[in-house]
Amino acid sequence: MKFLFICSHQIQNLIPLFVELEKKKDLDFKVLYWEKLDAFHFDHEFNSKINFNVNRFEGYRSHCLSKRKENSNSIFSFFNKFYVTLKLLIYLFKERQNYETVLIYGYYFPHIISSIFLKLLKKKIIIRSISYNLGNKNFAKKILRNIYYRFSNIFIDEFWSVCKLNTDFFKTFGVNQKKIYLVESSQLNKNFVFINENDFMNQREKIISQNKILPKQKIILFAGKLIKKKRPLLLLEAFIESKISNEWLLLISGDGYYRDKVLDIIDRNKKKNILFVGFQNIREILTLYSLSDIIVLPSDYGETHGNVLLEATQFNCALVASDRVGLYPELINNNLGLVFDAEKKSELIKKLEHLTNDKNLLNKLKKNSLEYSKKIQPEYIANKIFKLLNKNEI
């Protein structure tokens, strides 16, 4: 089976999955990227230059249509997408003998135009898109979305869903349930990032020492971009207004346009049990998960799946999320954590108070979370993908 995976740029949580797919003996696997994004690049949502400190190209075959990008935002500019479309079509025509099945990652118009072209080449097309129907959209936008997605879906053979809300999205725009397959989003796991257990423990001791985090400190963690849709300010306000015991520490990790507001709130309230640690690379953030008991994602509309929640499950963490996070039905159905009404800060406060006061509930959710993480390991998802790709040949 010759399998081509088309992706806009190097996305860190996909890399371990690519490495596992490369290991499949009967799979001729390759990733085609629009752009080669610098390891050290400017991210407009983090509002700073960042480096996730992950080897993004080792262990699998790939090709980049462009040589180099220093700014993640420039990848998705309107004019760059036209340029990418042209390069994609040229590449797909030249390499048409070297692939049979193509997966496009996202409903970007270069991918949809490419899917039409691929149909002419009689190739099988799969789409992987973390899209949902969450959000307030005006009538005109709803009509345009309906036309765009329904037209796009005509040229796609299979739809690989990451979760329930993603499946609902596909069905809303006319996809037959029989064409939808659940392929969960794999996580960036500890074994991929760290050389061995000693490497991990050394990083853990370093984080504790640098931030004066007591090994027995109970930690609630926010990890991500400090921007409007992630709502770090809502979590800060909820924590300050709550009656959570002082034995709990709220740890804020990330960077973005709300950085100064986060620091201002912490400074004004003089709370000793709130700590801001700034942007953390992948090694550091996985270590923070391992030190934490609860991970909170209080997002508003615009949030996609909730990868931080997935990454944290492998470290025995309970989860708290708003009902505007794509993964929230999985939290409920698998009993991984608590979900609150995004419109009600009071409900977030109650959920946090409940979870920090009920040790039995906390331990139950943590145990379930760890068990769930086995279903989103890169090796597990790679095996699932391999079976799906070969189902018509068995």
C-alpha positions as CSV (number, residue, x, y, z in Angstrom):
1,M,0.0,0.0,0.0
2,K,1.4,3.4,-1.1
3,F,0.1,6.0,1.4
4,L,0.7,9.8,1.1
5,F,-0.2,12.1,4.0
6,I,-0.6,15.8,3.0
7,C,-0.2,18.3,5.9
8,S,0.3,22.1,6.0
9,H,3.4,22.0,8.2
10,Q,5.1,20.1,11.0
11,I,2.6,19.6,13.8
12,Q,4.4,18.2,16.9
13,N,1.7,15.7,18.1
14,L,1.6,14.0,14.6
15,I,5.3,13.2,14.5
16,P,5.3,10.1,16.7
17,L,2.4,8.7,14.7
18,F,4.4,9.2,11.5
19,V,7.3,7.4,13.0
20,E,5.1,4.5,13.9
21,L,3.5,4.3,10.4
22,E,7.0,4.3,8.9
23,K,7.7,1.1,10.8
24,K,5.0,-0.8,9.0
25,K,6.7,-3.2,6.6
26,D,3.9,-3.4,4.1
27,L,3.2,0.3,4.0
28,D,5.0,2.7,1.7
29,F,4.4,5.8,3.7
30,K,5.4,9.4,3.1
31,V,4.4,12.8,4.4
32,L,4.0,15.8,2.1
33,Y,4.3,19.2,3.8
34,W,3.3,22.5,2.3
35,E,6.0,24.3,4.2
36,K,9.2,23.6,6.1
37,L,8.6,25.6,9.3
38,D,11.8,26.5,11.2
39,A,12.2,24.7,14.5
40,F,12.6,28.1,16.1
41,H,9.8,30.2,14.6
42,F,7.4,33.0,15.4
43,D,4.0,31.8,16.4
44,H,1.3,34.5,16.2
45,E,-0.9,33.0,18.9
46,F,1.9,32.6,21.3
47,N,3.0,36.1,20.2
48,S,6.7,35.1,20.4
49,K,9.4,33.0,18.9
50,I,9.2,29.4,20.1
51,N,10.9,26.1,19.8
52,F,9.0,23.0,20.9
53,N,12.3,21.1,21.0
54,V,11.0,18.0,19.1
55,N,12.8,16.3,16.2
56,R,10.3,16.9,13.5
57,F,11.8,15.0,10.6
58,E,13.7,12.0,12.0
59,G,12.2,8.5,11.7
60,Y,10.0,8.9,8.6
61,R,10.1,10.0,5.0
62,S,8.9,13.5,4.1
63,H,9.0,16.2,1.5
64,C,8.4,19.9,1.9
65,L,7.1,22.0,-1.0
66,S,8.9,25.0,0.2
67,K,12.4,25.4,1.7
68,R,11.7,27.5,4.8
69,K,9.2,29.5,6.8
70,E,10.0,31.5,9.9
71,N,6.5,32.6,10.8
72,S,3.6,30.1,11.2
73,N,1.0,32.7,10.3
74,S,2.4,33.2,6.8
75,I,1.6,29.6,5.9
76,F,-2.1,30.2,5.9
77,S,-2.2,33.6,4.2
78,F,-4.7,33.8,1.3
79,F,-2.0,34.3,-1.4
80,N,0.3,31.6,0.0
81,K,-2.5,29.1,-0.3
82,F,-2.8,29.8,-4.0
83,Y,0.9,29.3,-4.4
84,V,0.7,26.0,-2.4
85,T,-2.2,24.8,-4.6
86,L,-0.1,25.1,-7.7
87,K,2.9,23.3,-6.2
88,L,0.6,20.6,-4.8
89,L,-0.9,19.9,-8.2
90,I,2.5,19.7,-9.9
91,Y,3.9,17.4,-7.2
92,L,0.9,15.1,-7.3
93,F,1.1,14.8,-11.1
94,K,4.8,14.1,-11.1
95,E,4.6,11.6,-8.3
96,R,1.4,9.9,-9.3
97,Q,3.0,6.5,-9.6
98,N,4.3,6.6,-6.1
99,Y,1.0,6.7,-4.1
100,E,-2.4,5.0,-4.2
101,T,-4.2,6.5,-1.2
102,V,-3.9,10.1,-0.1
103,L,-4.9,11.6,3.2
104,I,-5.5,15.4,3.3
105,Y,-5.3,17.0,6.7
106,G,-7.9,19.7,6.9
107,Y,-10.5,21.3,4.6
108,Y,-8.1,24.0,3.3
109,F,-8.9,24.9,-0.3
110,P,-5.5,23.7,-1.6
111,H,-6.5,20.3,-0.3
112,I,-10.0,20.4,-1.8
113,I,-8.7,21.4,-5.2
114,S,-6.1,18.7,-4.9
115,S,-8.8,16.1,-4.1
116,I,-10.6,17.0,-7.3
117,F,-7.4,16.5,-9.2
118,L,-6.7,13.2,-7.4
119,K,-10.2,12.0,-8.4
120,L,-9.1,12.5,-12.1
121,L,-6.0,10.4,-11.3
122,K,-8.3,7.7,-9.8
123,K,-6.7,7.8,-6.4
124,K,-8.4,7.1,-3.1
125,I,-8.9,10.2,-0.9
126,I,-9.3,10.4,2.9
127,I,-9.8,13.5,4.9
128,R,-8.7,14.0,8.5
129,S,-10.2,17.3,9.9
130,I,-10.6,18.4,13.5
131,S,-13.8,20.4,12.7
132,Y,-16.9,21.0,14.7
133,N,-20.3,22.8,14.6
134,L,-19.6,24.7,17.8
135,G,-19.8,28.5,17.5
136,N,-22.1,31.4,16.7
137,K,-22.3,31.9,13.0
138,N,-24.5,34.3,11.1
139,F,-26.9,33.1,8.4
140,A,-24.7,34.0,5.5
141,K,-21.7,32.1,6.9
142,K,-23.8,29.1,7.6
143,I,-25.0,29.0,4.0
144,L,-21.4,29.4,2.7
145,R,-20.1,26.7,5.0
146,N,-22.9,24.4,3.9
147,I,-22.1,24.9,0.2
148,Y,-18.3,24.6,0.7
149,Y,-18.3,21.4,2.9
150,R,-21.0,19.6,0.9
151,F,-19.2,20.3,-2.4
152,S,-15.8,19.3,-0.9
153,N,-17.2,16.0,0.4
154,I,-18.3,14.9,-3.0
155,F,-14.6,14.2,-3.9
156,I,-13.7,12.4,-0.6
157,D,-14.0,8.6,-0.2
158,E,-13.5,8.2,3.6
159,F,-13.7,10.5,6.6
160,W,-11.5,9.7,9.6
161,S,-13.1,11.2,12.7
162,V,-11.2,12.0,15.9
163,C,-14.3,12.1,18.2
164,K,-18.1,12.3,18.5
165,L,-18.4,16.0,17.7
166,N,-16.2,15.6,14.7
167,T,-18.4,12.7,13.5
168,D,-21.5,14.9,14.0
169,F,-19.8,17.6,11.9
170,F,-19.3,15.3,8.9
171,K,-22.8,14.0,9.1
172,T,-24.2,17.6,9.2
173,F,-22.7,18.2,5.8
174,G,-24.1,15.1,4.1
175,V,-21.5,12.4,4.8
176,N,-22.9,8.9,5.0
177,Q,-22.2,7.3,8.4
178,K,-20.8,4.2,6.6
179,K,-18.0,6.4,5.2
180,I,-16.9,7.7,8.6
181,Y,-14.3,5.8,10.7
182,L,-13.2,6.7,14.2
183,V,-9.5,7.1,14.3
184,E,-8.7,9.0,17.6
185,S,-6.1,11.7,17.7
186,S,-2.8,10.2,18.9
187,Q,-0.8,11.9,21.6
188,L,2.7,13.1,21.9
189,N,4.0,10.6,24.3
190,K,6.7,10.4,27.0
191,N,8.6,7.6,25.3
192,F,9.0,9.5,22.1
193,V,10.3,12.7,23.8
194,F,12.6,11.3,26.5
195,I,15.6,9.0,25.9
196,N,14.8,6.9,29.0
197,E,13.4,7.1,32.5
198,N,16.5,8.8,33.9
199,D,16.3,11.5,31.3
200,F,12.7,12.1,32.3
201,M,13.4,12.1,36.0
202,N,16.3,14.6,35.5
203,Q,14.0,16.9,33.7
204,R,11.4,16.6,36.4
205,E,13.9,17.5,39.2
206,K,15.1,20.4,37.1
207,I,11.5,21.8,36.8
208,I,10.9,21.3,40.5
209,S,14.1,23.1,41.4
210,Q,13.7,26.0,39.0
211,N,10.1,26.8,40.1
212,K,10.3,25.8,43.8
213,I,7.5,23.3,43.3
214,L,7.2,20.9,46.2
215,P,7.1,17.3,45.0
216,K,4.0,16.8,47.2
217,Q,2.3,20.0,46.1
218,K,-1.2,19.5,44.6
219,I,-1.3,21.2,41.2
220,I,-4.0,22.5,38.9
221,L,-2.4,23.2,35.5
222,F,-3.3,25.5,32.6
223,A,-1.1,24.9,29.6
224,G,-1.4,26.7,26.3
225,K,-1.7,29.9,24.4
226,L,-2.7,33.0,26.5
227,I,-5.3,34.2,24.1
228,K,-9.0,35.1,24.2
229,K,-10.4,31.7,23.0
230,K,-8.3,29.8,25.6
231,R,-9.7,32.0,28.4
232,P,-6.8,31.8,31.0
233,L,-8.3,34.8,32.7
234,L,-11.5,33.0,33.4
235,L,-9.6,30.2,35.1
236,L,-7.6,32.7,37.1
237,E,-10.7,34.5,38.3
238,A,-12.5,31.3,39.1
239,F,-9.5,30.0,41.2
240,I,-9.2,33.3,43.1
241,E,-12.9,33.5,43.8
242,S,-13.2,29.8,44.8
243,K,-12.8,28.3,48.3
244,I,-10.1,25.9,47.1
245,S,-7.6,25.0,49.9
246,N,-4.2,26.7,49.9
247,E,-2.6,23.3,49.5
248,W,-3.5,23.5,45.8
249,L,-1.3,25.4,43.4
250,L,-2.6,26.9,40.2
251,L,0.2,26.7,37.6
252,I,-0.1,28.8,34.4
253,S,2.2,27.8,31.5
254,G,2.2,29.5,28.1
255,D,2.6,32.8,26.3
256,G,0.5,35.1,24.1
257,Y,-1.4,38.4,24.0
258,Y,-2.9,37.9,27.5
259,R,0.5,37.5,29.2
260,D,0.5,40.9,30.8
261,K,-3.1,40.5,31.9
262,V,-2.3,37.2,33.5
263,L,0.7,38.6,35.4
264,D,-1.3,41.7,36.5
265,I,-4.1,39.5,38.0
266,I,-1.5,37.4,39.8
267,D,0.3,40.5,41.1
268,R,-2.9,42.3,42.2
269,N,-4.3,39.4,44.2
270,K,-1.1,38.5,46.0
271,K,-2.0,34.9,45.9
272,K,1.0,32.7,46.9
273,N,-0.5,29.6,45.4
274,I,-0.6,30.9,41.7
275,L,2.6,30.4,39.7
276,F,3.3,31.6,36.2
277,V,6.1,29.8,34.3
278,G,5.8,31.1,30.8
279,F,6.2,29.2,27.6
280,Q,7.4,25.6,28.0
281,N,8.8,23.3,25.3
282,I,7.5,19.8,24.9
283,R,10.0,18.2,27.4
284,E,9.1,20.8,30.0
285,I,5.3,20.7,29.4
286,L,5.2,16.9,29.6
287,T,7.1,17.1,32.9
288,L,4.5,19.6,34.2
289,Y,1.7,17.2,33.4
290,S,3.5,14.6,35.4
291,L,3.6,16.9,38.4
292,S,-0.1,17.9,38.1
293,D,-3.3,16.4,39.4
294,I,-5.8,18.4,37.3
295,I,-5.6,19.9,33.8
296,V,-8.1,22.6,32.9
297,L,-9.0,23.8,29.4
298,P,-11.7,26.5,29.9
299,S,-11.9,27.4,26.2
300,D,-14.5,29.5,24.4
301,Y,-15.7,29.1,20.8
302,G,-12.8,28.5,18.4
303,E,-11.2,25.7,20.4
304,T,-10.5,22.6,18.4
305,H,-9.9,19.2,19.9
306,G,-8.0,19.8,23.2
307,N,-4.6,18.2,22.6
308,V,-3.3,19.3,26.0
309,L,-6.0,17.1,27.6
310,L,-4.9,14.1,25.5
311,E,-1.3,14.6,26.3
312,A,-2.0,14.8,30.1
313,T,-3.9,11.5,30.2
314,Q,-0.7,9.5,30.1
315,F,0.4,11.1,33.3
316,N,-2.6,10.1,35.4
317,C,-4.3,13.6,35.4
318,A,-8.0,14.4,35.9
319,L,-9.5,16.7,33.3
320,V,-11.7,19.8,33.4
321,A,-13.1,21.4,30.2
322,S,-15.7,23.7,29.0
323,D,-18.5,22.4,26.7
324,R,-16.9,24.3,23.8
325,V,-13.8,22.0,23.7
326,G,-14.2,19.4,20.9
327,L,-13.2,16.5,23.2
328,Y,-15.8,17.2,25.9
329,P,-18.2,14.3,25.1
330,E,-15.3,11.9,25.5
331,L,-14.6,13.3,28.9
332,I,-18.2,12.6,29.9
333,N,-18.6,9.2,28.2
334,N,-15.3,7.8,29.4
335,N,-15.5,9.5,32.9
336,L,-12.2,11.3,32.4
337,G,-13.1,14.5,34.1
338,L,-15.7,17.2,34.6
339,V,-17.3,19.5,32.0
340,F,-18.8,22.9,32.8
341,D,-21.1,25.3,31.0
342,A,-18.8,27.7,29.2
343,E,-21.2,30.6,29.9
344,K,-21.1,30.1,33.7
345,K,-17.9,31.0,35.7
346,S,-19.8,29.9,38.8
347,E,-20.1,26.4,37.4
348,L,-16.3,26.2,36.7
349,I,-15.8,27.3,40.4
350,K,-18.1,24.5,41.6
351,K,-16.4,21.9,39.5
352,L,-13.0,22.9,40.7
353,E,-14.1,23.0,44.3
354,H,-15.8,19.6,44.0
355,L,-12.8,17.9,42.4
356,T,-10.3,19.3,44.9
357,N,-12.4,18.3,47.9
358,D,-13.4,14.9,46.7
359,K,-10.3,12.7,46.8
360,N,-12.2,9.5,45.7
361,L,-13.6,11.3,42.7
362,L,-10.2,12.8,41.8
363,N,-8.5,9.4,42.0
364,K,-11.2,7.7,40.0
365,L,-11.0,10.2,37.2
366,K,-7.2,10.0,37.2
367,K,-7.3,6.3,36.9
368,N,-9.8,6.4,34.0
369,S,-7.7,9.0,32.3
370,L,-4.6,6.8,32.4
371,E,-6.5,3.9,31.0
372,Y,-7.9,6.0,28.2
373,S,-4.4,7.1,27.2
374,K,-3.7,3.6,26.0
375,K,-6.2,4.1,23.2
376,I,-4.4,7.2,21.9
377,Q,-0.8,6.0,21.9
378,P,0.9,6.5,18.5
379,E,1.5,2.8,18.1
380,Y,-2.2,2.0,18.8
381,I,-3.4,4.6,16.3
382,A,-0.9,3.5,13.7
383,N,-2.1,-0.1,13.9
384,K,-5.7,1.2,13.5
385,I,-4.8,3.2,10.4
386,F,-2.9,0.3,8.9
387,K,-5.9,-2.0,9.3
388,L,-8.2,0.6,7.7
389,L,-5.9,1.2,4.7
390,N,-5.8,-2.6,4.1
391,K,-9.5,-3.4,4.8
392,N,-10.4,-3.6,1.1
393,E,-7.5,-5.9,0.3
394,I,-8.2,-8.5,2.9
